[in-house]
Each structure stands twice: as C-alpha cells, then as structure tokens.
C-alpha cells in the first residue's frame, strides 16, 4: 500500500497544481485540494492535510457559501485540527459548521 499511497499523493499534487494554474479558485480546484488533504491525512501528515482542506474550505466558502460541499470541507478541517490537538480552533469551527448545517437538517 505504501507505493500506492505515495503515487496517489504525487498525482493529487499534480492535479492541484494544474487546476490552480488553469482554473484558479474553481470548484474542481477545491475538490483536488480536498482529495489531496484526505490522502495526506491517510499518511498521517495532518499539518499538510489541514493546509489542503483549509484551501478547499476557503474556495468553497467563496464560491458556494452555505452549501453541503462547504460543510464537508469544514468537517475535514475540524478533524485535522483535532488530530493536531488544536481544540480551541476546532470548537470555534464546529460552531460555525453547526450553524451552516441547520438549513440542511
């Protein structure tokens, strides 16, 4: 699995790089960043995962506002913060996420 996950990281980085260059802040760029974050989390690079998930969240907030895809990015950032032990920021974002989820429940 090690080689597969490392290959996935390489391809996710390349996809993100291409989408940033060609599309800038676009939904597909956010998705690439989100997928990269998931892969980084899988290899226990939680700081890298946080950076990627935060980028996805920033793009989705700008493009979509209160939307289920934005909530998904929030949840990923919250999970990363938990793994890094940043409970203060985690609780703050959880409150924002809960507010955003109310219309969807």
PDB file as gemmi writes it, atoms N, CA and C in Angstrom:
CRYST1    1.000    1.000    1.000  90.00  90.00  90.00 P 1                      
ATOM      1  N   UNK A   1       0.810  -1.197   0.000  1.00  0.00           N  
ATOM      2  CA  UNK A   1       0.000   0.000   0.000  1.00  0.00           C  
ATOM      3  C   UNK A   1       0.851   1.258   0.000  1.00  0.00           C  
ATOM      4  N   UNK A   2       2.050   1.194   0.548  1.00  0.00           N  
ATOM      5  CA  UNK A   2       2.905   2.365   0.640  1.00  0.00           C  
ATOM      6  C   UNK A   2       3.172   3.017  -0.706  1.00  0.00           C  
ATOM      7  N   UNK A   3       3.494   2.190  -1.708  1.00  0.00           N  
ATOM      8  CA  UNK A   3       3.755   2.744  -3.035  1.00  0.00           C  
ATOM      9  C   UNK A   3       2.498   3.351  -3.635  1.00  0.00           C  
ATOM     10  N   UNK A   4       1.354   2.704  -3.416  1.00  0.00           N  
ATOM     11  CA  UNK A   4       0.091   3.214  -3.956  1.00  0.00           C  
ATOM     12  C   UNK A   4      -0.259   4.572  -3.361  1.00  0.00           C  
ATOM     13  N   UNK A   5      -0.123   4.701  -2.051  1.00  0.00           N  
ATOM     14  CA  UNK A   5      -0.481   5.956  -1.398  1.00  0.00           C  
ATOM     15  C   UNK A   5       0.485   7.064  -1.786  1.00  0.00           C  
ATOM     16  N   UNK A   6       1.770   6.711  -1.950  1.00  0.00           N  
ATOM     17  CA  UNK A   6       2.738   7.713  -2.386  1.00  0.00           C  
ATOM     18  C   UNK A   6       2.463   8.154  -3.820  1.00  0.00           C  
ATOM     19  N   UNK A   7       2.071   7.218  -4.672  1.00  0.00           N  
ATOM     20  CA  UNK A   7       1.693   7.572  -6.047  1.00  0.00           C  
ATOM     21  C   UNK A   7       0.460   8.463  -6.036  1.00  0.00           C  
ATOM     22  N   UNK A   8      -0.493   8.146  -5.168  1.00  0.00           N  
ATOM     23  CA  UNK A   8      -1.702   8.968  -5.062  1.00  0.00           C  
ATOM     24  C   UNK A   8      -1.347  10.392  -4.642  1.00  0.00           C  
ATOM     25  N   UNK A   9      -0.438  10.530  -3.694  1.00  0.00           N  
ATOM     26  CA  UNK A   9      -0.005  11.871  -3.278  1.00  0.00           C  
ATOM     27  C   UNK A   9       0.580  12.649  -4.453  1.00  0.00           C  
ATOM     28  N   UNK A  10       1.447  12.008  -5.207  1.00  0.00           N  
ATOM     29  CA  UNK A  10       2.072  12.664  -6.361  1.00  0.00           C  
ATOM     30  C   UNK A  10       1.007  13.125  -7.349  1.00  0.00           C  
ATOM     31  N   UNK A  11       0.073  12.255  -7.662  1.00  0.00           N  
ATOM     32  CA  UNK A  11      -0.960  12.602  -8.649  1.00  0.00           C  
ATOM     33  C   UNK A  11      -1.911  13.673  -8.130  1.00  0.00           C  
ATOM     34  N   UNK A  12      -2.232  13.638  -6.848  1.00  0.00           N  
ATOM     35  CA  UNK A  12      -3.089  14.689  -6.285  1.00  0.00           C  
ATOM     36  C   UNK A  12      -2.378  16.042  -6.294  1.00  0.00           C  
ATOM     37  N   UNK A  13      -1.088  16.058  -5.959  1.00  0.00           N  
ATOM     38  CA  UNK A  13      -0.320  17.302  -6.025  1.00  0.00           C  
ATOM     39  C   UNK A  13      -0.303  17.844  -7.456  1.00  0.00           C  
ATOM     40  N   UNK A  14      -0.051  16.963  -8.420  1.00  0.00           N  
ATOM     41  CA  UNK A  14      -0.014  17.397  -9.822  1.00  0.00           C  
ATOM     42  C   UNK A  14      -1.366  17.922 -10.280  1.00  0.00           C  
ATOM     43  N   UNK A  15      -2.436  17.222  -9.918  1.00  0.00           N  
ATOM     44  CA  UNK A  15      -3.780  17.659 -10.304  1.00  0.00           C  
ATOM     45  C   UNK A  15      -4.090  19.024  -9.716  1.00  0.00           C  
ATOM     46  N   UNK A  16      -3.742  19.214  -8.449  1.00  0.00           N  
ATOM     47  CA  UNK A  16      -3.990  20.503  -7.813  1.00  0.00           C  
ATOM     48  C   UNK A  16      -3.191  21.609  -8.486  1.00  0.00           C  
ATOM     49  N   UNK A  17      -1.930  21.337  -8.749  1.00  0.00           N  
ATOM     50  CA  UNK A  17      -1.073  22.319  -9.406  1.00  0.00           C  
ATOM     51  C   UNK A  17      -1.655  22.735 -10.765  1.00  0.00           C  
ATOM     52  N   UNK A  18      -2.093  21.783 -11.543  1.00  0.00           N  
ATOM     53  CA  UNK A  18      -2.671  22.069 -12.855  1.00  0.00           C  
ATOM     54  C   UNK A  18      -3.955  22.874 -12.716  1.00  0.00           C  
ATOM     55  N   UNK A  19      -4.822  22.463 -11.805  1.00  0.00           N  
ATOM     56  CA  UNK A  19      -6.100  23.162 -11.645  1.00  0.00           C  
ATOM     57  C   UNK A  19      -5.908  24.570 -11.099  1.00  0.00           C  
ATOM     58  N   UNK A  20      -4.957  24.756 -10.195  1.00  0.00           N  
ATOM     59  CA  UNK A  20      -4.679  26.112  -9.717  1.00  0.00           C  
ATOM     60  C   UNK A  20      -4.210  26.998 -10.867  1.00  0.00           C  
ATOM     61  N   UNK A  21      -3.343  26.449 -11.705  1.00  0.00           N  
ATOM     62  CA  UNK A  21      -2.795  27.219 -12.823  1.00  0.00           C  
ATOM     63  C   UNK A  21      -3.875  27.536 -13.862  1.00  0.00           C  
ATOM     64  N   UNK A  22      -4.682  26.547 -14.223  1.00  0.00           N  
ATOM     65  CA  UNK A  22      -5.652  26.725 -15.297  1.00  0.00           C  
ATOM     66  C   UNK A  22      -6.981  27.335 -14.837  1.00  0.00           C  
ATOM     67  N   UNK A  23      -7.407  26.985 -13.632  1.00  0.00           N  
ATOM     68  CA  UNK A  23      -8.749  27.365 -13.197  1.00  0.00           C  
ATOM     69  C   UNK A  23      -8.770  28.381 -12.057  1.00  0.00           C  
ATOM     70  N   UNK A  24      -7.692  28.457 -11.300  1.00  0.00           N  
ATOM     71  CA  UNK A  24      -7.700  29.337 -10.122  1.00  0.00           C  
ATOM     72  C   UNK A  24      -8.691  28.808  -9.094  1.00  0.00           C  
ATOM     73  N   UNK A  25      -9.415  29.706  -8.459  1.00  0.00           N  
ATOM     74  CA  UNK A  25     -10.407  29.314  -7.456  1.00  0.00           C  
ATOM     75  C   UNK A  25     -11.668  28.808  -8.152  1.00  0.00           C  
ATOM     76  N   UNK A  26     -11.750  27.525  -8.284  1.00  0.00           N  
ATOM     77  CA  UNK A  26     -12.834  26.863  -9.003  1.00  0.00           C  
ATOM     78  C   UNK A  26     -13.258  25.657  -8.178  1.00  0.00           C  
ATOM     79  N   UNK A  27     -14.469  25.188  -8.376  1.00  0.00           N  
ATOM     80  CA  UNK A  27     -14.963  24.023  -7.626  1.00  0.00           C  
ATOM     81  C   UNK A  27     -14.075  22.797  -7.841  1.00  0.00           C  
ATOM     82  N   UNK A  28     -13.561  22.615  -9.052  1.00  0.00           N  
ATOM     83  CA  UNK A  28     -12.680  21.475  -9.318  1.00  0.00           C  
ATOM     84  C   UNK A  28     -11.346  21.609  -8.582  1.00  0.00           C  
ATOM     85  N   UNK A  29     -10.873  22.845  -8.436  1.00  0.00           N  
ATOM     86  CA  UNK A  29      -9.653  23.085  -7.677  1.00  0.00           C  
ATOM     87  C   UNK A  29      -9.880  22.744  -6.212  1.00  0.00           C  
ATOM     88  N   UNK A  30     -11.033  23.136  -5.688  1.00  0.00           N  
ATOM     89  CA  UNK A  30     -11.374  22.811  -4.297  1.00  0.00           C  
ATOM     90  C   UNK A  30     -11.433  21.301  -4.107  1.00  0.00           C  
ATOM     91  N   UNK A  31     -12.009  20.594  -5.060  1.00  0.00           N  
ATOM     92  CA  UNK A  31     -12.096  19.138  -4.959  1.00  0.00           C  
ATOM     93  C   UNK A  31     -10.702  18.502  -4.972  1.00  0.00           C  
ATOM     94  N   UNK A  32      -9.819  18.988  -5.837  1.00  0.00           N  
ATOM     95  CA  UNK A  32      -8.447  18.467  -5.870  1.00  0.00           C  
ATOM     96  C   UNK A  32      -7.744  18.695  -4.534  1.00  0.00           C  
ATOM     97  N   UNK A  33      -7.918  19.869  -3.981  1.00  0.00           N  
ATOM     98  CA  UNK A  33      -7.290  20.187  -2.706  1.00  0.00           C  
ATOM     99  C   UNK A  33      -7.865  19.326  -1.590  1.00  0.00           C  
ATOM    100  N   UNK A  34      -9.171  19.105  -1.627  1.00  0.00           N  
ATOM    101  CA  UNK A  34      -9.831  18.255  -0.634  1.00  0.00           C  
ATOM    102  C   UNK A  34      -9.317  16.812  -0.724  1.00  0.00           C  
ATOM    103  N   UNK A  35      -9.215  16.279  -1.918  1.00  0.00           N  
ATOM    104  CA  UNK A  35      -8.715  14.911  -2.105  1.00  0.00           C  
ATOM    105  C   UNK A  35      -7.263  14.785  -1.660  1.00  0.00           C  
ATOM    106  N   UNK A  36      -6.461  15.796  -1.964  1.00  0.00           N  
ATOM    107  CA  UNK A  36      -5.075  15.798  -1.508  1.00  0.00           C  
ATOM    108  C   UNK A  36      -5.036  15.773   0.019  1.00  0.00           C  
ATOM    109  N   UNK A  37      -5.876  16.558   0.656  1.00  0.00           N  
ATOM    110  CA  UNK A  37      -5.935  16.572   2.113  1.00  0.00           C  
ATOM    111  C   UNK A  37      -6.293  15.215   2.684  1.00  0.00           C  
ATOM    112  N   UNK A  38      -7.244  14.541   2.059  1.00  0.00           N  
ATOM    113  CA  UNK A  38      -7.612  13.195   2.522  1.00  0.00           C  
ATOM    114  C   UNK A  38      -6.440  12.226   2.410  1.00  0.00           C  
ATOM    115  N   UNK A  39      -5.696  12.327   1.325  1.00  0.00           N  
ATOM    116  CA  UNK A  39      -4.549  11.446   1.125  1.00  0.00           C  
ATOM    117  C   UNK A  39      -3.436  11.777   2.107  1.00  0.00           C  
ATOM    118  N   UNK A  40      -3.210  13.064   2.344  1.00  0.00           N  
ATOM    119  CA  UNK A  40      -2.201  13.458   3.331  1.00  0.00           C  
ATOM    120  C   UNK A  40      -2.581  12.956   4.723  1.00  0.00           C  
ATOM    121  N   UNK A  41      -3.847  13.024   5.036  1.00  0.00           N  
ATOM    122  CA  UNK A  41      -4.308  12.513   6.330  1.00  0.00           C  
ATOM    123  C   UNK A  41      -4.068  11.005   6.439  1.00  0.00           C  
ATOM    124  N   UNK A  42      -4.243  10.299   5.346  1.00  0.00           N  
ATOM    125  CA  UNK A  42      -4.052   8.843   5.338  1.00  0.00           C  
ATOM    126  C   UNK A  42      -2.608   8.443   5.636  1.00  0.00           C  
ATOM    127  N   UNK A  43      -1.660   9.338   5.334  1.00  0.00           N  
ATOM    128  CA  UNK A  43      -0.254   9.057   5.633  1.00  0.00           C  
ATOM    129  C   UNK A  43       0.197   9.808   6.895  1.00  0.00           C  
ATOM    130  N   UNK A  44      -0.774  10.238   7.675  1.00  0.00           N  
ATOM    131  CA  UNK A  44      -0.530  10.919   8.958  1.00  0.00           C  
ATOM    132  C   UNK A  44       0.212  12.246   8.827  1.00  0.00           C  
ATOM    133  N   UNK A  45       0.085  12.899   7.684  1.00  0.00           N  
ATOM    134  CA  UNK A  45       0.613  14.252   7.519  1.00  0.00           C  
ATOM    135  C   UNK A  45      -0.544  15.211   7.809  1.00  0.00           C  
ATOM    136  N   UNK A  46      -0.866  15.363   9.080  1.00  0.00           N  
ATOM    137  CA  UNK A  46      -2.049  16.116   9.453  1.00  0.00           C  
ATOM    138  C   UNK A  46      -1.895  17.622   9.239  1.00  0.00           C  
ATOM    139  N   UNK A  47      -0.674  18.131   9.346  1.00  0.00           N  
ATOM    140  CA  UNK A  47      -0.447  19.546   9.054  1.00  0.00           C  
ATOM    141  C   UNK A  47      -0.674  19.818   7.560  1.00  0.00           C  
ATOM    142  N   UNK A  48      -0.180  18.936   6.717  1.00  0.00           N  
ATOM    143  CA  UNK A  48      -0.409  19.070   5.276  1.00  0.00           C  
ATOM    144  C   UNK A  48      -1.873  18.899   4.923  1.00  0.00           C  
ATOM    145  N   UNK A  49      -2.526  17.949   5.592  1.00  0.00           N  
ATOM    146  CA  UNK A  49      -3.954  17.731   5.367  1.00  0.00           C  
ATOM    147  C   UNK A  49      -4.744  18.976   5.739  1.00  0.00           C  
ATOM    148  N   UNK A  50      -4.388  19.581   6.868  1.00  0.00           N  
ATOM    149  CA  UNK A  50      -5.075  20.804   7.293  1.00  0.00           C  
ATOM    150  C   UNK A  50      -4.915  21.899   6.255  1.00  0.00           C  
ATOM    151  N   UNK A  51      -3.713  22.076   5.750  1.00  0.00           N  
ATOM    152  CA  UNK A  51      -3.473  23.107   4.745  1.00  0.00           C  
ATOM    153  C   UNK A  51      -4.323  22.862   3.490  1.00  0.00           C  
ATOM    154  N   UNK A  52      -4.361  21.633   3.031  1.00  0.00           N  
ATOM    155  CA  UNK A  52      -5.132  21.306   1.827  1.00  0.00           C  
ATOM    156  C   UNK A  52      -6.631  21.439   2.063  1.00  0.00           C  
ATOM    157  N   UNK A  53      -7.099  20.922   3.195  1.00  0.00           N  
ATOM    158  CA  UNK A  53      -8.526  21.030   3.500  1.00  0.00           C  
ATOM    159  C   UNK A  53      -8.935  22.485   3.718  1.00  0.00           C  
ATOM    160  N   UNK A  54      -8.054  23.280   4.332  1.00  0.00           N  
ATOM    161  CA  UNK A  54      -8.359  24.698   4.537  1.00  0.00           C  
ATOM    162  C   UNK A  54      -8.475  25.417   3.196  1.00  0.00           C  
ATOM    163  N   UNK A  55      -7.594  25.080   2.248  1.00  0.00           N  
ATOM    164  CA  UNK A  55      -7.673  25.672   0.907  1.00  0.00           C  
ATOM    165  C   UNK A  55      -9.014  25.323   0.261  1.00  0.00           C  
ATOM    166  N   UNK A  56      -9.407  24.063   0.371  1.00  0.00           N  
ATOM    167  CA  UNK A  56     -10.698  23.637  -0.179  1.00  0.00           C  
ATOM    168  C   UNK A  56     -11.839  24.393   0.486  1.00  0.00           C  
ATOM    169  N   UNK A  57     -11.773  24.543   1.796  1.00  0.00           N  
ATOM    170  CA  UNK A  57     -12.812  25.278   2.521  1.00  0.00           C  
ATOM    171  C   UNK A  57     -12.862  26.728   2.072  1.00  0.00           C  
ATOM    172  N   UNK A  58     -11.723  27.380   1.962  1.00  0.00           N  
ATOM    173  CA  UNK A  58     -11.688  28.781   1.541  1.00  0.00           C  
ATOM    174  C   UNK A  58     -12.321  28.970   0.160  1.00  0.00           C  
ATOM    175  N   UNK A  59     -11.981  28.090  -0.763  1.00  0.00           N  
ATOM    176  CA  UNK A  59     -12.536  28.188  -2.116  1.00  0.00           C  
ATOM    177  C   UNK A  59     -14.037  27.944  -2.088  1.00  0.00           C  
ATOM    178  N   UNK A  60     -14.466  26.918  -1.377  1.00  0.00           N  
ATOM    179  CA  UNK A  60     -15.900  26.599  -1.321  1.00  0.00           C  
ATOM    180  C   UNK A  60     -16.695  27.699  -0.632  1.00  0.00           C  
ATOM    181  N   UNK A  61     -16.137  28.302   0.409  1.00  0.00           N  
ATOM    182  CA  UNK A  61     -16.834  29.414   1.070  1.00  0.00           C  
ATOM    183  C   UNK A  61     -17.020  30.568   0.091  1.00  0.00           C  
ATOM    184  N   UNK A  62     -15.971  30.862  -0.661  1.00  0.00           N  
ATOM    185  CA  UNK A  62     -16.022  31.972  -1.617  1.00  0.00           C  
ATOM    186  C   UNK A  62     -17.028  31.694  -2.742  1.00  0.00           C  
ATOM    187  N   UNK A  63     -16.998  30.462  -3.267  1.00  0.00           N  
ATOM    188  CA  UNK A  63     -17.836  30.132  -4.418  1.00  0.00           C  
ATOM    189  C   UNK A  63     -19.261  29.715  -4.043  1.00  0.00           C  
ATOM    190  N   UNK A  64     -19.401  28.972  -2.941  1.00  0.00           N  
ATOM    191  CA  UNK A  64     -20.674  28.328  -2.644  1.00  0.00           C  
ATOM    192  C   UNK A  64     -21.383  28.882  -1.410  1.00  0.00           C  
ATOM    193  N   UNK A  65     -20.636  29.489  -0.506  1.00  0.00           N  
ATOM    194  CA  UNK A  65     -21.244  29.942   0.744  1.00  0.00           C  
ATOM    195  C   UNK A  65     -21.780  28.754   1.534  1.00  0.00           C  
ATOM    196  N   UNK A  66     -22.966  28.911   2.087  1.00  0.00           N  
ATOM    197  CA  UNK A  66     -23.589  27.839   2.869  1.00  0.00           C  
ATOM    198  C   UNK A  66     -24.084  26.741   1.937  1.00  0.00           C  
ATOM    199  N   UNK A  67     -23.339  25.690   1.846  1.00  0.00           N  
ATOM    200  CA  UNK A  67     -23.629  24.600   0.917  1.00  0.00           C  
ATOM    201  C   UNK A  67     -23.115  23.307   1.538  1.00  0.00           C  
ATOM    202  N   UNK A  68     -23.689  22.200   1.164  1.00  0.00           N  
ATOM    203  CA  UNK A  68     -23.258  20.918   1.744  1.00  0.00           C  
ATOM    204  C   UNK A  68     -21.784  20.610   1.449  1.00  0.00           C  
ATOM    205  N   UNK A  69     -21.277  21.012   0.288  1.00  0.00           N  
ATOM    206  CA  UNK A  69     -19.853  20.793  -0.017  1.00  0.00           C  
ATOM    207  C   UNK A  69     -18.967  21.624   0.910  1.00  0.00           C  
ATOM    208  N   UNK A  70     -19.438  22.808   1.277  1.00  0.00           N  
ATOM    209  CA  UNK A  70     -18.698  23.649   2.217  1.00  0.00           C  
ATOM    210  C   UNK A  70     -18.681  22.995   3.596  1.00  0.00           C  
ATOM    211  N   UNK A  71     -19.814  22.446   3.999  1.00  0.00           N  
ATOM    212  CA  UNK A  71     -19.893  21.745   5.288  1.00  0.00           C  
ATOM    213  C   UNK A  71     -18.915  20.574   5.313  1.00  0.00           C  
ATOM    214  N   UNK A  72     -18.823  19.839   4.217  1.00  0.00           N  
ATOM    215  CA  UNK A  72     -17.892  18.711   4.135  1.00  0.00           C  
ATOM    216  C   UNK A  72     -16.454  19.182   4.346  1.00  0.00           C  
ATOM    217  N   UNK A  73     -16.103  20.299   3.749  1.00  0.00           N  
ATOM    218  CA  UNK A  73     -14.750  20.840   3.932  1.00  0.00           C  
ATOM    219  C   UNK A  73     -14.537  21.293   5.373  1.00  0.00           C  
ATOM    220  N   UNK A  74     -15.553  21.931   5.961  1.00  0.00           N  
ATOM    221  CA  UNK A  74     -15.467  22.314   7.372  1.00  0.00           C  
ATOM    222  C   UNK A  74     -15.172  21.096   8.242  1.00  0.00           C  
ATOM    223  N   UNK A  75     -15.906  20.018   8.021  1.00  0.00           N  
ATOM    224  CA  UNK A  75     -15.734  18.815   8.833  1.00  0.00           C  
ATOM    225  C   UNK A  75     -14.330  18.238   8.694  1.00  0.00           C  
ATOM    226  N   UNK A  76     -13.764  18.301   7.498  1.00  0.00           N  
ATOM    227  CA  UNK A  76     -12.395  17.810   7.292  1.00  0.00           C  
ATOM    228  C   UNK A  76     -11.395  18.672   8.062  1.00  0.00           C  
ATOM    229  N   UNK A  77     -11.569  19.990   8.014  1.00  0.00           N  
ATOM    230  CA  UNK A  77     -10.675  20.888   8.748  1.00  0.00           C  
ATOM    231  C   UNK A  77     -10.800  20.637  10.252  1.00  0.00           C  
ATOM    232  N   UNK A  78     -12.033  20.466  10.729  1.00  0.00           N  
ATOM    233  CA  UNK A  78     -12.262  20.194  12.149  1.00  0.00           C  
ATOM    234  C   UNK A  78     -11.557  18.894  12.562  1.00  0.00           C  
ATOM    235  N   UNK A  79     -11.651  17.862  11.742  1.00  0.00           N  
ATOM    236  CA  UNK A  79     -10.984  16.591  12.044  1.00  0.00           C  
ATOM    237  C   UNK A  79      -9.467  16.769  12.086  1.00  0.00           C  
ATOM    238  N   UNK A  80      -8.921  17.528  11.133  1.00  0.00           N  
ATOM    239  CA  UNK A  80      -7.475  17.772  11.112  1.00  0.00           C  
ATOM    240  C   UNK A  80      -7.035  18.507  12.377  1.00  0.00           C  
ATOM    241  N   UNK A  81      -7.787  19.515  12.775  1.00  0.00           N  
ATOM    242  CA  UNK A  81      -7.449  20.268  13.983  1.00  0.00           C  
ATOM    243  C   UNK A  81      -7.467  19.356  15.208  1.00  0.00           C  
ATOM    244  N   UNK A  82      -8.431  18.453  15.249  1.00  0.00           N  
ATOM    245  CA  UNK A  82      -8.497  17.500  16.351  1.00  0.00           C  
ATOM    246  C   UNK A  82      -7.266  16.609  16.400  1.00  0.00           C  
ATOM    247  N   UNK A  83      -6.825  16.153  15.232  1.00  0.00           N  
ATOM    248  CA  UNK A  83      -5.640  15.291  15.175  1.00  0.00           C  
ATOM    249  C   UNK A  83      -4.369  16.049  15.557  1.00  0.00           C  
ATOM    250  N   UNK A  84      -4.390  17.372  15.352  1.00  0.00           N  
ATOM    251  CA  UNK A  84      -3.239  18.204  15.707  1.00  0.00           C  
ATOM    252  C   UNK A  84      -3.336  18.747  17.127  1.00  0.00           C  
ATOM    253  N   UNK A  85      -4.463  18.480  17.789  1.00  0.00           N  
ATOM    254  CA  UNK A  85      -4.627  18.912  19.173  1.00  0.00           C  
ATOM    255  C   UNK A  85      -5.055  20.357  19.350  1.00  0.00           C  
ATOM    256  N   UNK A  86      -5.505  21.011  18.303  1.00  0.00           N  
ATOM    257  CA  UNK A  86      -5.950  22.412  18.379  1.00  0.00           C  
ATOM    258  C   UNK A  86      -7.441  22.455  18.699  1.00  0.00           C  
ATOM    259  N   UNK A  87      -7.778  22.130  19.935  1.00  0.00           N  
ATOM    260  CA  UNK A  87      -9.192  22.015  20.313  1.00  0.00           C  
ATOM    261  C   UNK A  87      -9.905  23.360  20.344  1.00  0.00           C  
ATOM    262  N   UNK A  88      -9.182  24.433  20.627  1.00  0.00           N  
ATOM    263  CA  UNK A  88      -9.808  25.755  20.648  1.00  0.00           C  
ATOM    264  C   UNK A  88     -10.362  26.146  19.284  1.00  0.00           C  
ATOM    265  N   UNK A  89      -9.525  26.073  18.284  1.00  0.00           N  
ATOM    266  CA  UNK A  89      -9.963  26.416  16.919  1.00  0.00           C  
ATOM    267  C   UNK A  89     -10.974  25.393  16.410  1.00  0.00           C  
ATOM    268  N   UNK A  90     -10.786  24.145  16.816  1.00  0.00           N  
ATOM    269  CA  UNK A  90     -11.710  23.083  16.418  1.00  0.00           C  
ATOM    270  C   UNK A  90     -13.122  23.402  16.906  1.00  0.00           C  
ATOM    271  N   UNK A  91     -13.268  23.792  18.164  1.00  0.00           N  
ATOM    272  CA  UNK A  91     -14.581  24.120  18.728  1.00  0.00           C  
ATOM    273  C   UNK A  91     -15.187  25.336  18.040  1.00  0.00           C  
ATOM    274  N   UNK A  92     -14.356  26.319  17.742  1.00  0.00           N  
ATOM    275  CA  UNK A  92     -14.822  27.527  17.055  1.00  0.00           C  
ATOM    276  C   UNK A  92     -15.403  27.185  15.676  1.00  0.00           C  
ATOM    277  N   UNK A  93     -14.677  26.377  14.917  1.00  0.00           N  
ATOM    278  CA  UNK A  93     -15.154  25.999  13.587  1.00  0.00           C  
ATOM    279  C   UNK A  93     -16.364  25.075  13.662  1.00  0.00           C  
ATOM    280  N   UNK A  94     -16.420  24.246  14.690  1.00  0.00           N  
ATOM    281  CA  UNK A  94     -17.570  23.354  14.865  1.00  0.00           C  
ATOM    282  C   UNK A  94     -18.846  24.165  15.043  1.00  0.00           C  
ATOM    283  N   UNK A  95     -18.785  25.266  15.797  1.00  0.00           N  
ATOM    284  CA  UNK A  95     -19.952  26.133  15.972  1.00  0.00           C  
ATOM    285  C   UNK A  95     -20.388  26.737  14.640  1.00  0.00           C  
ATOM    286  N   UNK A  96     -19.431  27.204  13.842  1.00  0.00           N  
ATOM    287  CA  UNK A  96     -19.745  27.755  12.518  1.00  0.00           C  
ATOM    288  C   UNK A  96     -20.366  26.688  11.627  1.00  0.00           C  
ATOM    289  N   UNK A  97     -19.811  25.505  11.678  1.00  0.00           N  
ATOM    290  CA  UNK A  97     -20.312  24.399  10.866  1.00  0.00           C  
ATOM    291  C   UNK A  97     -21.731  24.022  11.283  1.00  0.00           C  
ATOM    292  N   UNK A  98     -21.973  23.965  12.583  1.00  0.00           N  
ATOM    293  CA  UNK A  98     -23.316  23.643  13.075  1.00  0.00           C  
ATOM    294  C   UNK A  98     -24.340  24.658  12.599  1.00  0.00           C  
ATOM    295  N   UNK A  99     -23.965  25.923  12.626  1.00  0.00           N  
ATOM    296  CA  UNK A  99     -24.861  26.989  12.129  1.00  0.00           C  
ATOM    297  C   UNK A  99     -25.179  26.779  10.653  1.00  0.00           C  
ATOM    298  N   UNK A 100     -24.159  26.421   9.893  1.00  0.00           N  
ATOM    299  CA  UNK A 100     -24.324  26.239   8.457  1.00  0.00           C  
ATOM    300  C   UNK A 100     -25.185  25.013   8.147  1.00  0.00           C  
ATOM    301  N   UNK A 101     -25.112  23.991   8.988  1.00  0.00           N  
ATOM    302  CA  UNK A 101     -25.839  22.743   8.735  1.00  0.00           C  
ATOM    303  C   UNK A 101     -27.330  22.856   9.059  1.00  0.00           C  
ATOM    304  N   UNK A 102     -27.735  23.806   9.854  1.00  0.00           N  
ATOM    305  CA  UNK A 102     -29.143  23.898  10.277  1.00  0.00           C  
ATOM    306  C   UNK A 102     -30.125  23.890   9.109  1.00  0.00           C  
ATOM    307  N   UNK A 103     -29.878  24.666   8.053  1.00  0.00           N  
ATOM    308  CA  UNK A 103     -30.848  24.645   6.946  1.00  0.00           C  
ATOM    309  C   UNK A 103     -30.933  23.308   6.226  1.00  0.00           C  
ATOM    310  N   UNK A 104     -29.900  22.465   6.349  1.00  0.00           N  
ATOM    311  CA  UNK A 104     -29.866  21.196   5.630  1.00  0.00           C  
ATOM    312  C   UNK A 104     -30.487  20.053   6.419  1.00  0.00           C  
ATOM    313  N   UNK A 105     -30.751  20.281   7.709  1.00  0.00           N  
ATOM    314  CA  UNK A 105     -31.277  19.170   8.523  1.00  0.00           C  
ATOM    315  C   UNK A 105     -32.784  19.202   8.640  1.00  0.00           C  
TER     316      UNK A 105                                                      
END                                                                             
